[in-house]
Amino acid sequence: MTNGPVLIDLEGEAQSAPNVSQAPPVPDMIPPQGQAMQAAARMAARKPSALTKWFWGLALAVIGAVVSVAAWDFATSLVERAPILGWIVTGLLAALVLVALVIALREMAAIGRLARVDELRRSADAALAADDLAQARAVTERLVSFYKGRDETRWGRERLCERADDQFDAVALLALAEDELLAPLDDAASREVEAAARQVATVTALVPLALADVATALAASLRMIRRIAEIYGGRAGFLGSWRLTRAVFVHLVATGAVAVGDDLLEPILGGSILGKLSRRFGEGLVNGALSARVGVAAMEVCRPLPFSPRHKPSTRGMVKRALGGLFSKG
């Protein structure tokens, strides 16, 4: 068998060779923008199962019984061995129980105050829907009574009482209540939202630690929601704060509001934003914007009256005021 010459067509190979510039881009393995705030929202909005509730309820009951019996046995045995020291310890335990009861009563009062805010908002919605002036006057009177103990609302309450009789429909009367009584509270709540958004954006952009952005977003949101509730008169306790926080995040997750795009951030940087920023700073900007959106939802939940179109806060404007100074246009 004779080995003949081998012909290699270099031009054909060059034409069929793949072009590197036309190759598809490598998949981006970095998590999407806004993951920290979305993860925080999902964590807060997650509803525990019935089995989990039974587990924690039974666990707390057993632990409480064990601690109570152990403390009682310790106090009685100490009284037998050293009467003076034993009675001192018994007094301390009694004081501890008294303080726990006071805390429990404060938690119940806080939950009741949040319920009053919810009832006021529902009554105002009903008055606006039916255009019922009598019901709107009842809501206004209850609102004045609700803020009676706060000195910063004294001028607004007086103005509202002076001008309430001049209003002849429910919409005008509740709009007057917004102007005179709730507008200063809205400004204070907006400042809290902007401060929380700046904090979340700064920590996410500058701290490279894993899960630091998620922890910061969740902690800042909890503190922000608690402060907003206090501004509007909710005074939420520990349990009330968690209940309120879950209500806010459930609303956000259910409506799909815990998402953000270039349209929300365009007032800050303009153009195609996420493509112009570095990954870390883009994540910080998005998380800050989502924190502002959570704050607006908290204002709607904690406010004793629904927002009228004239007073409804703009998420875009709040994001611009909160984050506009942190990043320059690119």
C-alpha positions in Angstrom: 0.0 0.0 0.0 1.4 3.3 -1.1 1.2 6.4 1.2 0.2 9.3 -1.0 0.4 13.0 -0.2 -2.1 14.5 2.3 -3.8 17.7 1.3 -4.7 20.1 4.2 -7.0 22.9 3.3 -5.9 25.7 5.6 -8.3 28.3 4.1 -11.3 26.0 4.7 -10.2 25.4 8.3 -9.9 29.1 8.8 -13.3 29.8 7.5 -14.9 27.1 9.6 -13.1 28.0 12.8 -15.3 29.6 15.5 -14.9 33.3 16.1 -14.1 34.0 19.8 -15.9 37.4 19.6 -19.1 35.6 18.6 -19.1 33.1 21.4 -22.0 33.3 23.9 -21.3 35.1 27.1 -20.3 33.1 30.2 -23.3 32.8 32.5 -23.2 35.2 35.4 -22.9 33.2 38.6 -23.2 36.2 40.9 -26.6 36.5 42.6 -29.1 39.0 41.0 -29.3 42.5 42.2 -31.5 43.1 45.3 -31.0 39.5 46.6 -30.3 40.7 50.2 -33.5 42.7 50.6 -35.6 40.1 48.8 -34.2 37.4 51.1 -35.0 39.5 54.1 -38.5 40.0 52.9 -39.1 36.3 52.3 -37.7 35.5 55.8 -39.9 38.0 57.5 -43.0 37.1 55.5 -42.7 33.3 55.8 -45.6 31.9 57.7 -44.7 29.2 60.3 -46.5 25.9 59.9 -48.9 24.6 62.4 -46.4 21.9 63.5 -43.8 24.6 64.1 -46.2 26.6 66.3 -47.1 23.5 68.3 -43.4 22.7 68.8 -42.4 26.1 70.0 -45.5 26.4 72.2 -44.9 23.1 73.9 -41.2 23.8 74.2 -41.8 27.2 75.9 -44.4 25.6 78.2 -42.0 22.8 79.3 -39.1 25.1 79.7 -41.2 27.6 81.7 -42.5 24.8 84.0 -39.0 23.4 84.5 -37.5 26.8 85.3 -40.4 27.7 87.6 -40.2 24.5 89.6 -36.4 24.7 89.8 -36.6 28.3 91.0 -39.2 27.4 93.7 -37.2 24.4 94.9 -34.1 26.6 95.1 -35.8 29.3 97.0 -37.5 27.0 99.5 -34.3 25.0 100.1 -32.4 28.2 100.6 -34.9 29.4 103.2 -34.4 26.2 105.2 -30.6 26.5 105.1 -30.2 30.2 105.4 -33.5 32.0 106.2 -32.3 35.5 105.6 -30.6 34.8 102.3 -33.5 32.6 101.3 -36.1 35.3 101.8 -33.9 37.8 99.9 -33.8 35.5 97.0 -37.6 34.9 97.2 -38.1 38.6 97.1 -35.9 38.9 94.0 -37.9 36.1 92.3 -41.2 37.8 93.2 -39.8 41.1 91.8 -38.8 39.3 88.6 -42.3 37.8 88.2 -43.8 41.3 88.8 -41.6 42.9 86.2 -42.5 40.1 83.7 -46.2 40.7 84.3 -45.7 44.5 83.7 -43.9 43.7 80.4 -46.8 41.3 79.4 -49.3 44.1 80.2 -47.3 46.6 78.1 -47.2 44.1 75.2 -51.0 43.7 75.4 -51.4 47.5 75.5 -49.1 47.9 72.5 -51.1 45.3 70.5 -54.3 47.0 71.5 -53.0 50.3 70.3 -52.0 48.8 66.9 -55.6 47.4 66.7 -57.0 50.9 67.3 -54.9 52.2 64.4 -56.2 49.4 62.2 -59.8 50.2 63.2 -59.4 53.9 62.5 -58.0 53.2 59.0 -60.9 50.8 58.3 -63.5 53.3 59.5 -61.9 56.0 57.4 -62.0 53.7 54.3 -65.6 53.0 54.9 -66.5 56.7 55.3 -64.7 57.6 52.1 -66.3 54.7 50.2 -69.8 55.7 51.3 -69.1 59.5 51.4 -70.6 59.5 54.9 -70.0 62.8 56.6 -71.3 61.6 60.0 -68.9 58.7 60.0 -66.0 60.9 58.9 -66.7 63.2 61.8 -66.7 60.3 64.2 -63.3 59.2 62.7 -62.0 62.7 63.1 -63.1 62.9 66.7 -61.5 59.5 67.5 -58.3 60.6 65.7 -58.1 63.8 67.8 -58.6 61.7 71.0 -56.0 59.2 69.8 -53.3 62.0 69.6 -54.5 63.9 72.6 -51.5 63.0 74.8 -48.8 64.2 72.3 -47.6 67.8 72.5 -46.3 67.9 69.0 -49.8 67.4 67.6 -51.5 70.1 69.8 -51.4 72.8 67.2 -52.7 70.5 64.5 -55.5 69.2 66.8 -56.6 72.7 67.6 -56.6 73.7 63.9 -58.6 70.6 63.0 -61.2 71.2 65.7 -61.6 74.9 64.6 -62.1 74.1 60.9 -63.9 70.7 61.1 -67.4 72.3 61.2 -66.7 74.1 57.9 -66.4 70.9 55.9 -69.5 69.4 54.3 -68.3 66.1 52.9 -66.3 63.2 54.1 -63.4 63.6 51.6 -62.8 67.3 52.6 -63.0 66.5 56.3 -60.5 63.7 56.2 -58.2 65.7 53.8 -58.2 68.4 56.5 -57.2 65.9 59.1 -54.3 64.8 56.9 -53.2 68.4 56.3 -53.4 69.6 59.9 -52.6 66.5 61.9 -50.8 63.8 59.9 -48.6 65.8 57.5 -45.9 66.5 60.2 -45.9 62.8 61.1 -45.6 61.9 57.5 -42.5 64.0 57.2 -40.9 62.4 60.3 -41.7 58.9 59.0 -40.2 59.8 55.6 -37.0 60.8 57.3 -36.8 57.5 59.0 -37.3 55.7 55.8 -34.6 57.7 54.0 -32.1 57.1 56.9 -32.7 53.3 56.8 -32.3 53.2 53.0 -29.0 55.1 53.2 -27.7 52.7 55.9 -28.6 49.6 54.0 -27.1 50.9 50.8 -23.9 52.0 52.5 -23.3 48.7 54.4 -24.1 46.6 51.3 -21.7 48.5 49.1 -18.8 48.8 51.6 -18.9 45.6 53.7 -17.9 42.5 51.7 -18.8 40.0 54.4 -21.1 37.2 53.5 -24.7 37.6 54.7 -23.8 41.0 56.2 -26.1 42.7 53.7 -29.0 40.4 54.5 -28.6 40.9 58.2 -28.3 44.7 57.8 -31.3 44.9 55.6 -33.5 42.8 58.0 -32.3 44.7 61.1 -32.7 48.1 59.5 -36.2 47.2 58.3 -37.3 46.0 61.7 -36.0 49.1 63.4 -37.5 51.4 60.7 -40.9 49.7 61.0 -40.9 50.1 64.7 -39.9 53.8 64.5 -42.7 54.4 62.0 -45.2 52.8 64.2 -44.1 54.9 67.1 -44.3 58.1 65.0 -47.9 57.4 64.0 -48.8 56.4 67.6 -48.6 52.6 67.4 -45.9 52.2 70.1 -45.4 48.6 69.1 -43.8 46.3 71.7 -41.6 43.3 70.9 -44.5 41.0 69.9 -46.4 43.9 68.2 -43.3 44.8 66.2 -42.9 41.3 64.8 -46.6 41.2 64.0 -46.5 44.5 62.3 -43.3 43.6 60.4 -44.8 40.4 59.1 -47.9 42.3 57.9 -45.7 44.7 56.0 -43.6 42.0 54.3 -46.5 39.8 53.6 -48.1 42.7 51.7 -44.8 43.4 49.8 -44.3 39.7 48.8 -47.9 39.2 47.9 -48.1 42.2 45.6 -44.6 41.6 44.1 -43.4 45.0 45.3 -40.2 43.5 46.7 -38.5 43.8 43.3 -36.8 46.7 41.7 -35.8 47.7 38.2 -34.0 50.5 36.4 -37.2 52.6 36.3 -37.1 53.0 40.1 -33.4 54.0 40.2 -33.3 56.2 37.0 -33.9 59.4 39.0 -30.6 58.9 40.8 -28.2 57.9 38.0 -30.1 57.9 34.8 -29.9 55.6 31.8 -29.2 51.9 32.1 -28.1 51.9 35.7 -27.3 48.4 36.7 -24.9 48.0 33.7 -22.9 51.1 34.7 -22.3 50.3 38.3 -19.9 47.8 39.9 -21.6 44.7 41.2 -21.2 45.6 44.8 -22.3 49.2 44.5 -25.2 48.2 42.3 -26.3 45.7 44.9 -26.1 48.4 47.6 -28.2 50.9 45.5 -30.9 48.3 44.8 -31.1 47.1 48.5 -31.4 50.7 49.6 -34.2 51.3 47.1 -36.0 48.2 48.3 -35.6 49.4 51.9 -37.3 52.6 50.9 -40.1 50.6 49.3 -40.5 48.6 52.5 -40.7 51.9 54.4 -43.5 53.3 52.2 -45.4 50.1 52.8 -44.9 50.4 56.5 -46.2 54.0 56.4 -49.3 52.8 54.7 -49.8 50.0 57.3 -49.1 52.1 60.4 -50.9 55.3 59.4 -54.4 55.7 61.0 -55.8 57.3 57.8 -55.3 56.1 54.3 -53.2 58.2 52.1 -55.0 60.6 49.7 -53.4 61.0 46.2 -52.1 64.4 47.3 -50.2 63.0 50.3 -49.3 59.6 49.1 -45.5 59.2 49.3 -43.6 58.6 46.1 -41.1 55.8 46.3 -39.1 57.2 43.5 -38.8 60.6 45.1 -37.9 59.0 48.5 -35.2 56.9 46.8 -33.8 60.0 45.1 -33.6 61.9 48.4 -32.2 59.0 50.3 -29.6 57.7 47.8 -29.0 60.6 45.5 -26.0 61.8 47.5 -24.3 58.4 47.8 -23.7 57.7 44.1 -22.9 60.1 41.4 -24.2 59.9 37.8 -22.2 57.7 35.5 
